[in-house]
Amino acid sequence: MPEMAAFAAKLRSVFGEEVIDDAVKRGISGEPNVYACENGHAVRTASPANDSAWRVNADIRDRRYCPGCDGGCVGQGVGCKQWLKQTAGKEKSSNE
């Protein structure tokens, strides 16, 4: 789980090793405060599911933000670069 390990390292640098290590220890003991899932591998304890949970779909999961992107292309069926070209064209024509 290399992406999760890199994320945990960033959390340690921001919040401190003691805080993150404590959270991981509590997760190991069964508290639903630390959960990671990457490429079908899951570790620790997931939070209980509830009806108010927001489910991420493929539009968000496969998202790669490009420089200058505001996320407007999500769910539009086009890639970020194509969306930026379309919106730039619309802005240009409205300014003329």
Secondary structure, 3 states (H helix, E strand, C coil): CHHHHHHHHHHHHHHCHHHHHHHHHHHHCCCCCCEEEECCEEEECCCCCCCCCCCCCHHHHCCCCCCCCCCCCCCCCCCHHHHHHHHHHHHHHHHC
